[in-house]
Amino acid sequence: MDTPVQLSRIEKAGEILFRLRDYTPVPIILLAILFAQPTLTSLFVGGFVALIGEFLRTYGVAYIGTISRTRSYSNGQLVQEGPFALLRNPLYFGNLVLSVGLALMCNVSWLPILVIVVFYAQYIPVVAWEERKLTHIFGDAYARYCATVPNRWFPSLQRIRAVSLYAAPQSWGPALKSEKRTLTSVVAYFTIMTCLFFVAQQGSAVLPLISKLTGN
């Protein structure tokens, strides 16, 4: 019987935030919609950045499989190949790039900054919790992996030179299926921003527009 892992406060917070990860973006999404003043340039640039982020996420899931929450293959081996050879949290890096891209679509100067601040406020505790869990599961193997791949948040340029970025995973199918909900959300968000583009042409963000419509 495994001994329960003793968690620090930040690790306990990370465990809670991990469970709430599907809901924590909601306030920022609402702010994005309320203040959005998208332009063709912001839609194109933000959409392009978001596509890069989603590709990075899908690439990571294609290596780790549909059990990406646990970071282990079904045979119990630690994932160290592909993007996991470049940084320890490629899916979270993809999340960051994707989120910044979505924020850029809005053409609101402070929103990408808020996204970055909220991202690290959430995922620093999450990663602390995950690293404690992985150390408990894999022990010395995970310690060696961390020594080989010290970068948590951004790919190491030195590792990029040493590791092929273009190594194809065994299958993209399960990853695409796993990412279906995220892809659907991104398409829906882009559609909303495109519609709001026509509102922005009138020189109004949604929040001032609501005030006009309600007579306040």
C-alpha positions in Angstrom: 0.0 0.0 0.0 1.5 3.3 -1.1 2.3 5.9 1.5 0.2 9.1 1.0 2.2 12.0 -0.5 2.6 14.9 2.0 1.9 18.1 0.1 3.0 21.6 0.8 0.5 24.5 0.7 1.5 25.4 -2.8 1.2 21.8 -3.9 -2.2 21.5 -2.3 -3.3 24.7 -4.1 -1.9 23.2 -7.4 -4.0 20.0 -6.9 -7.2 22.2 -6.4 -6.4 24.4 -9.4 -5.7 21.4 -11.6 -9.3 20.2 -10.8 -10.7 23.6 -11.6 -8.6 24.2 -14.8 -11.7 23.9 -17.1 -13.4 26.8 -15.2 -10.6 29.2 -14.4 -10.4 30.7 -18.0 -14.1 31.7 -17.9 -13.7 35.1 -16.3 -11.0 36.1 -18.8 -13.1 34.8 -21.7 -16.0 37.0 -20.5 -13.6 40.0 -20.2 -12.4 39.3 -23.8 -15.9 39.3 -25.1 -17.0 42.4 -23.2 -14.0 44.6 -24.2 -13.2 43.1 -27.6 -12.5 45.5 -30.5 -11.0 43.1 -33.0 -9.5 44.1 -36.3 -8.6 42.1 -39.3 -4.9 42.3 -38.2 -5.7 41.2 -34.7 -7.8 38.3 -35.9 -5.1 37.1 -38.3 -2.2 37.5 -35.9 -4.1 36.2 -32.9 -5.5 33.3 -34.9 -2.1 32.3 -36.2 -0.5 32.4 -32.7 -3.5 30.3 -31.4 -3.0 27.7 -34.1 0.7 27.4 -33.1 -0.4 26.9 -29.5 -3.0 24.3 -30.4 -0.5 22.4 -32.6 2.0 22.3 -29.7 -0.8 20.9 -27.5 -1.7 18.3 -30.0 1.9 17.4 -30.6 2.4 16.8 -26.9 -0.8 14.8 -26.6 0.2 12.6 -29.6 3.3 11.6 -27.6 1.8 11.2 -24.2 -1.5 9.7 -25.3 -5.0 10.2 -24.0 -3.8 9.7 -20.4 -2.0 13.1 -20.6 -3.3 13.9 -17.1 -0.8 11.4 -15.6 2.2 11.9 -17.9 2.8 8.2 -18.2 2.4 5.6 -20.9 0.1 2.7 -20.3 3.1 0.5 -19.6 4.2 2.9 -16.8 7.2 4.4 -18.5 8.0 8.1 -18.1 7.4 10.2 -21.2 10.7 11.6 -22.3 10.5 11.7 -26.1 9.4 14.3 -28.7 8.4 17.6 -27.1 9.0 16.2 -23.6 12.7 16.1 -24.5 12.7 19.8 -25.1 10.8 21.0 -22.0 9.0 19.3 -19.1 5.6 20.8 -19.7 5.0 21.1 -23.4 1.2 20.9 -23.1 1.2 23.9 -20.7 3.6 25.8 -23.0 1.0 25.1 -25.8 -1.7 26.4 -23.4 0.2 29.6 -22.9 0.8 30.2 -26.6 -2.8 29.3 -27.4 -4.2 31.6 -24.7 -2.0 34.6 -25.7 -3.2 34.1 -29.3 -6.8 34.1 -28.3 -6.2 37.3 -26.2 -4.4 39.0 -29.2 -7.5 38.5 -31.3 -9.4 40.9 -29.1 -7.1 43.9 -29.8 -7.1 44.8 -26.1 -3.6 45.8 -25.0 -3.8 44.7 -21.4 -5.5 41.3 -22.0 -2.4 39.3 -23.1 -0.6 40.6 -20.0 -3.5 39.5 -17.8 -3.5 36.1 -19.5 0.2 35.6 -18.8 -0.1 36.7 -15.2 -3.1 34.4 -14.5 -1.5 31.5 -16.4 1.6 31.5 -14.1 -0.5 32.2 -11.0 -2.4 29.0 -11.8 0.2 26.7 -13.3 3.2 27.3 -11.0 1.2 25.6 -8.2 -0.1 23.0 -10.6 3.4 22.1 -11.8 4.7 22.0 -8.2 1.9 19.4 -7.4 2.6 17.4 -10.5 6.3 17.3 -9.9 5.7 16.0 -6.4 3.4 13.3 -7.7 5.8 12.3 -10.5 8.7 12.1 -8.1 6.6 9.9 -5.9 5.7 7.6 -8.8 8.9 7.4 -10.7 11.6 8.3 -8.1 15.1 8.5 -9.5 14.0 8.1 -13.1 12.1 11.4 -12.8 15.0 13.1 -11.1 17.3 12.0 -13.9 14.8 13.3 -16.4 14.6 16.7 -14.7 18.4 16.9 -14.7 18.4 16.2 -18.4 15.5 18.5 -19.2 15.7 21.3 -16.7 13.3 23.7 -18.6 9.8 23.8 -17.2 8.2 26.5 -19.2 10.1 27.2 -22.5 12.0 24.9 -24.9 15.7 24.9 -24.4 17.6 26.1 -27.5 20.4 23.8 -26.6 18.0 20.8 -26.5 16.4 22.0 -29.8 19.8 21.6 -31.5 20.2 18.2 -29.9 16.7 16.7 -30.4 14.7 16.4 -33.6 11.7 18.7 -33.5 10.1 16.8 -36.4 10.1 13.3 -35.0 6.6 12.0 -35.8 4.6 10.4 -33.1 3.2 6.9 -33.7 -0.3 8.2 -34.3 -2.1 11.6 -34.5 -5.6 10.2 -34.4 -6.0 9.8 -30.6 -4.5 13.2 -30.0 -6.9 14.9 -32.5 -9.8 13.1 -30.8 -8.6 14.1 -27.4 -8.3 17.7 -28.5 -11.7 17.8 -30.1 -13.3 19.8 -27.3 -10.4 22.3 -27.3 -10.5 22.7 -31.0 -14.3 23.2 -30.9 -13.9 25.9 -28.2 -11.2 27.7 -30.3 -13.4 27.7 -33.4 -16.4 29.0 -31.4 -14.2 31.8 -29.8 -12.8 32.8 -33.3 -16.4 32.9 -34.6 -17.5 35.2 -31.8 -14.5 37.5 -32.3 -15.2 37.6 -36.0 -18.8 38.7 -35.3 -17.5 41.3 -32.8 -15.3 42.6 -35.5 -18.3 44.2 -37.1 -19.2 45.7 -33.8 -15.7 47.2 -33.5 -16.2 48.8 -36.9 -18.8 51.0 -35.3 -16.2 52.2 -32.8 -17.7 50.5 -29.8 -16.5 47.7 -27.5 -19.2 45.4 -26.3 -19.4 46.8 -22.8 -20.1 50.4 -23.9 -22.5 49.0 -26.5 -24.5 47.2 -23.8 -24.7 50.5 -21.9 -26.0 52.3 -25.0 -28.6 49.6 -25.7 -29.8 49.7 -22.1 -29.9 53.5 -21.9 -27.4 53.7 -19.0 
